[in-house]
Amino acid sequence: MSITGGDVVDLGTGLYAWLPPKRGWGLANCGLLVSSRGALWIDTPYDPLLAGQFLVESRKRLPEGVGIDRVIVTHANGDHFWGAGVLPDAEIIATREAREHIHYDPTPQQQHALVAGSDPGTPLGAYLGRHFGGFDWSATTPVQPTTYFTGELELTLGDYTVQVSSLPPAHTTGDLMVHLPAQRAVFSGDVIFSSTPRQPGDHPVHWAGPLENVIAACERVLATGAEVIVPGHGPVLDPAGVREHIGYLSYVRDRAHALHASGVPATEAARRVIGEGRYPDLGLPERLVVTIGSEYRHLDGSALPGVLEVMAEVAAVAHETGPAATGGGPE
């Protein structure tokens, strides 16, 4: 079954956030900035169906004669990037470092074949079907950025300034954040996965790290003075929500370091942190396998495994802990 829907939230001064219909793998927040002389997207939905729905909603908010001619990609994970194909003439902007992660991830059609062809009787096949089976990349042509930059990039959209800043490796190699001074807003990409008591989110997943870099990126978001922070996933936050998220990241970092120092293997360390139940409202706790594994690699210099190998470990831990601990994904 395809995933459909999504809410458009008016953040004021020509800025909108598109929030997916539910939480889970692949359901990322996106942004639309509109002026009388142009419009741009900040990130895209995962597959052509969702991206097409975002495009329909975006066009409802465009002045006559204005099109969407730029897409700023906060990082190269497909759930923020692959939907750009619905805007074939748009300039796609990413960091130079994002190319490394593009080569790490499978292509859309490779991922579609993997999900469709996996044995649902295995933990990995069941996990991929449950969390990714609602997306359709069978006809998705791989997209590539058209503009790469390093450091800082300042754009002008009508009367609005758009400040784009690359970040050290954190969620991925090649993250960036988008600061919109006139709107007092930041789109953080996946250096922030948010949750609130009224809108619980999921555990973050970080492929690059170290977590100290993720925390530093969150501090850079706060340093902008923005009052509205749109994370990569989860509800829109204020600065207090970002500080709470820093507390979560610090906890995971400290536990990972302590367990590493005690000689506990990475996947077992993830199991132990899950078992502590410190954040019971967050879904997808098995994603700690990825985040803690990334932290361990920075501590011991081990090699980056393939994404399929990582996901097999994630699925195995999810299978062990049971459905009650793996909420949040698309059904």
C-alpha positions as CSV (number, residue, x, y, z in Angstrom):
1,M,0.0,0.0,0.0
2,S,1.4,3.4,-0.9
3,I,1.9,6.1,1.7
4,T,-0.1,9.3,1.0
5,G,-1.0,12.5,2.6
6,G,1.0,15.1,4.6
7,D,0.2,18.4,6.2
8,V,1.4,21.8,5.1
9,V,2.2,24.2,8.0
10,D,2.4,27.9,7.3
11,L,5.4,29.3,9.2
12,G,4.9,32.8,8.0
13,T,6.7,35.2,5.7
14,G,6.4,32.9,2.7
15,L,7.7,29.8,4.5
16,Y,6.0,26.5,4.7
17,A,6.8,23.1,6.1
18,W,5.4,19.9,4.7
19,L,5.1,17.3,7.4
20,P,4.5,13.6,6.5
21,P,1.3,11.8,7.5
22,K,3.1,9.6,10.1
23,R,6.5,8.9,11.6
24,G,8.8,6.2,10.5
25,W,11.7,5.3,8.2
26,G,11.7,7.5,5.1
27,L,9.1,10.1,6.1
28,A,11.0,13.3,6.1
29,N,10.0,17.0,6.6
30,C,10.4,19.3,3.6
31,G,10.2,23.1,3.2
32,L,8.8,25.5,0.7
33,L,10.0,29.2,0.5
34,V,7.9,31.4,-1.8
35,S,8.5,35.0,-3.0
36,S,7.0,37.1,-5.8
37,R,10.1,36.3,-7.9
38,G,10.7,32.6,-7.3
39,A,10.4,29.6,-5.0
40,L,12.5,26.8,-3.7
41,W,12.2,23.5,-1.9
42,I,14.3,22.5,1.1
43,D,14.5,18.7,0.7
44,T,12.0,16.4,-1.1
45,P,9.8,13.5,-0.2
46,Y,11.1,9.9,-0.7
47,D,9.2,8.6,-3.8
48,P,7.5,10.2,-6.8
49,L,4.0,9.8,-5.3
50,L,4.8,11.7,-2.1
51,A,6.9,14.2,-4.0
52,G,4.1,14.8,-6.5
53,Q,1.7,15.4,-3.6
54,F,4.1,18.0,-2.2
55,L,4.4,19.6,-5.6
56,V,0.6,19.9,-5.9
57,E,0.4,21.5,-2.4
58,S,3.4,23.8,-3.3
59,R,1.8,25.1,-6.5
60,K,-1.3,26.1,-4.6
61,R,0.8,28.6,-2.7
62,L,2.8,30.0,-5.6
63,P,2.0,33.5,-7.1
64,E,1.0,33.4,-10.7
65,G,3.9,32.9,-13.0
66,V,6.3,31.6,-10.3
67,G,7.8,28.2,-10.4
68,I,10.1,26.1,-8.1
69,D,13.5,26.4,-9.6
70,R,15.8,25.3,-6.8
71,V,16.0,22.4,-4.4
72,I,18.4,22.6,-1.4
73,V,19.3,19.1,-0.2
74,T,20.2,18.9,3.5
75,H,21.9,15.6,2.9
76,A,22.0,12.8,0.3
77,N,19.8,10.2,2.0
78,G,17.1,9.2,-0.5
79,D,14.2,10.3,1.8
80,H,15.3,13.9,1.4
81,F,16.6,13.7,-2.1
82,W,15.1,11.2,-4.5
83,G,11.8,13.2,-5.0
84,A,13.7,15.9,-6.8
85,G,12.9,14.1,-10.0
86,V,9.4,15.7,-10.1
87,L,11.2,19.0,-10.7
88,P,13.4,18.0,-13.7
89,D,14.5,21.5,-14.5
90,A,15.3,22.7,-11.0
91,E,18.8,23.4,-9.7
92,I,19.7,20.9,-7.0
93,I,22.1,22.2,-4.4
94,A,24.2,20.0,-2.1
95,T,27.5,20.0,-0.3
96,R,30.5,18.7,-2.2
97,E,30.9,16.1,0.6
98,A,27.4,14.7,-0.1
99,R,28.8,12.9,-3.1
100,E,30.4,10.4,-0.8
101,H,27.1,9.4,0.7
102,I,25.4,9.2,-2.7
103,H,27.9,6.5,-3.6
104,Y,27.3,4.7,-0.3
105,D,23.5,4.4,-0.6
106,P,21.8,2.1,-3.2
107,T,20.1,3.7,-6.2
108,P,16.3,4.0,-6.1
109,Q,15.8,1.1,-8.4
110,Q,18.3,-1.1,-6.5
111,Q,16.4,-0.3,-3.3
112,H,13.1,-1.1,-4.9
113,A,14.4,-4.4,-6.1
114,L,15.8,-5.2,-2.6
115,V,12.6,-4.4,-0.8
116,A,10.4,-6.2,-3.3
117,G,12.6,-9.2,-3.6
118,S,13.5,-9.9,0.0
119,D,12.1,-13.0,1.7
120,P,9.5,-11.8,4.2
121,G,10.1,-14.9,6.2
122,T,13.5,-13.6,7.3
123,P,14.0,-10.8,9.9
124,L,15.6,-8.5,7.2
125,G,12.9,-9.2,4.6
126,A,10.1,-8.7,7.1
127,Y,11.7,-5.4,8.3
128,L,12.2,-4.0,4.9
129,G,8.7,-4.9,3.8
130,R,7.2,-3.3,6.9
131,H,9.1,-0.1,6.9
132,F,9.9,0.5,3.2
133,G,7.2,-1.5,1.4
134,G,4.9,1.5,1.1
135,F,7.3,3.4,-1.2
136,D,7.6,2.9,-4.9
137,W,10.9,3.6,-6.7
138,S,10.3,1.2,-9.6
139,A,10.3,4.1,-12.1
140,T,12.5,6.5,-10.1
141,T,15.5,7.7,-12.1
142,P,18.6,8.6,-10.0
143,V,19.0,12.3,-9.5
144,Q,22.2,14.2,-9.0
145,P,22.9,17.6,-7.6
146,T,23.7,20.2,-10.2
147,T,25.5,22.7,-7.8
148,Y,28.0,21.7,-5.2
149,F,29.5,24.0,-2.6
150,T,31.9,23.9,0.3
151,G,31.5,26.0,3.5
152,E,28.9,28.7,3.2
153,L,26.5,29.6,0.4
154,E,24.2,32.7,0.5
155,L,21.2,32.8,-1.9
156,T,18.7,35.5,-2.5
157,L,15.0,34.7,-3.3
158,G,13.2,37.9,-3.9
159,D,13.5,39.9,-0.7
160,Y,14.6,36.9,1.3
161,T,18.1,35.7,2.2
162,V,18.8,32.0,2.4
163,Q,22.0,31.1,4.3
164,V,23.2,27.6,3.6
165,S,26.0,26.2,5.8
166,S,27.8,22.9,5.4
167,L,28.5,20.9,8.5
168,P,31.2,18.4,9.5
169,P,30.3,14.8,9.2
170,A,27.3,14.2,11.5
171,H,24.2,12.4,10.4
172,T,25.9,11.7,7.0
173,T,29.0,12.9,5.3
174,G,27.7,16.0,3.6
175,D,25.1,17.5,5.9
176,L,24.0,21.1,5.7
177,M,21.6,23.4,7.5
178,V,19.4,26.2,6.0
179,H,19.0,29.4,8.0
180,L,16.2,31.9,6.9
181,P,16.9,35.1,8.9
182,A,13.7,36.9,7.8
183,Q,11.6,34.0,9.0
184,R,13.7,33.3,12.1
185,A,13.8,29.7,11.0
186,V,16.2,26.9,10.4
187,F,15.8,23.6,8.5
188,S,18.3,21.4,10.2
189,G,18.1,18.2,8.1
190,D,18.7,15.0,10.1
191,V,21.1,16.4,12.6
192,I,17.8,16.8,14.5
193,F,15.1,14.1,14.9
194,S,12.4,15.6,17.1
195,S,9.8,14.5,19.5
196,T,7.4,16.2,21.9
197,P,5.0,14.8,24.5
198,R,2.1,15.4,22.2
199,Q,3.8,14.2,19.1
200,P,6.3,11.4,19.9
201,G,9.0,10.8,17.3
202,D,11.5,8.1,16.6
203,H,15.0,7.4,17.7
204,P,17.6,9.2,15.5
205,V,19.8,7.2,13.1
206,H,23.3,8.6,12.4
207,W,25.4,7.0,9.7
208,A,28.6,9.2,10.0
209,G,29.2,10.9,13.3
210,P,30.8,11.2,15.8
211,L,27.9,12.2,18.0
212,E,30.0,15.1,19.2
213,N,29.7,16.5,15.7
214,V,25.9,16.0,15.8
215,I,25.7,17.9,19.1
216,A,27.9,20.7,17.7
217,A,25.6,20.9,14.7
218,C,22.6,21.3,17.0
219,E,24.5,24.1,18.9
220,R,25.1,25.8,15.5
221,V,21.3,25.7,14.9
222,L,20.7,27.4,18.3
223,A,23.5,30.0,17.6
224,T,21.5,31.3,14.7
225,G,18.9,32.7,17.1
226,A,16.1,31.0,15.2
227,E,12.8,30.6,17.0
228,V,11.4,27.9,14.6
229,I,13.4,24.8,13.9
230,V,12.2,22.3,11.4
231,P,14.1,19.0,12.0
232,G,14.6,16.3,9.4
233,H,12.0,14.2,11.0
234,G,9.4,14.9,13.7
235,P,7.4,17.9,14.9
236,V,8.6,21.5,14.5
237,L,10.6,22.7,17.5
238,D,11.5,25.8,19.5
239,P,15.0,26.2,20.9
240,A,14.1,24.4,24.1
241,G,13.2,21.4,22.1
242,V,16.6,21.4,20.5
243,R,18.3,21.6,23.9
244,E,16.2,18.5,25.0
245,H,17.4,16.7,21.9
246,I,21.0,17.6,22.8
247,G,20.4,15.9,26.1
248,Y,19.3,12.7,24.3
249,L,22.4,12.8,22.1
250,S,24.7,13.3,25.1
251,Y,23.1,10.3,26.8
252,V,23.7,8.0,23.9
253,R,27.2,9.3,23.4
254,D,28.1,8.8,27.0
255,R,26.6,5.3,27.2
256,A,28.4,4.3,23.9
257,H,31.7,5.5,25.3
258,A,31.3,3.7,28.6
259,L,30.2,0.4,27.0
260,H,33.1,0.6,24.5
261,A,35.6,1.1,27.3
262,S,34.1,-2.0,29.0
263,G,34.8,-4.1,25.9
264,V,31.1,-4.5,25.0
265,P,30.6,-5.1,21.2
266,A,28.7,-2.4,19.4
267,T,25.5,-4.3,18.6
268,E,25.3,-5.6,22.2
269,A,25.9,-2.0,23.4
270,A,22.8,-1.0,21.4
271,R,20.8,-3.8,23.0
272,R,21.8,-2.6,26.4
273,V,20.9,1.0,25.8
274,I,17.6,-0.1,24.4
275,G,17.0,-2.2,27.5
276,E,17.6,0.8,29.7
277,G,14.3,2.3,28.4
278,R,15.4,5.8,28.9
279,Y,13.2,7.2,26.1
280,P,10.2,4.8,26.0
281,D,8.0,7.1,23.9
282,L,10.5,7.0,20.9
283,G,9.8,4.5,18.2
284,L,12.3,2.5,16.2
285,P,14.8,1.9,19.1
286,E,16.7,-0.6,16.9
287,R,18.1,2.4,15.0
288,L,20.5,2.7,17.9
289,V,22.4,-0.2,16.2
290,V,23.4,2.3,13.5
291,T,24.1,5.3,15.7
292,I,26.1,3.4,18.3
293,G,27.9,1.4,15.6
294,S,29.0,4.7,14.0
295,E,30.2,6.0,17.4
296,Y,32.2,2.8,17.9
297,R,34.0,3.3,14.5
298,H,35.2,6.6,15.7
299,L,36.5,5.1,18.9
300,D,38.3,2.1,17.4
301,G,38.9,3.0,13.8
302,S,37.0,0.1,12.3
303,A,35.8,0.2,8.7
304,L,32.3,1.3,7.6
305,P,30.2,-1.8,6.7
306,G,27.9,-1.9,3.8
307,V,24.4,-0.5,4.3
308,L,22.8,-3.9,3.8
309,E,25.0,-5.5,6.5
310,V,24.0,-2.6,8.9
311,M,20.3,-3.0,8.1
312,A,20.5,-6.8,8.7
313,E,21.7,-6.1,12.2
314,V,19.0,-3.5,12.7
315,A,16.4,-6.0,11.6
316,A,17.8,-8.7,13.9
317,V,17.6,-6.5,16.9
318,A,14.1,-5.3,16.0
319,H,13.1,-9.0,15.7
320,E,14.5,-9.8,19.1
321,T,12.8,-6.9,20.9
322,G,9.4,-7.4,19.3
323,P,6.8,-5.2,17.6
324,A,6.1,-3.2,20.8
325,A,9.6,-1.7,20.6
326,T,9.7,-1.0,16.9
327,G,6.7,1.4,16.6
328,G,6.7,4.4,14.4
329,G,7.2,2.8,11.0
330,P,4.7,2.8,8.2
331,E,2.4,-0.2,8.3
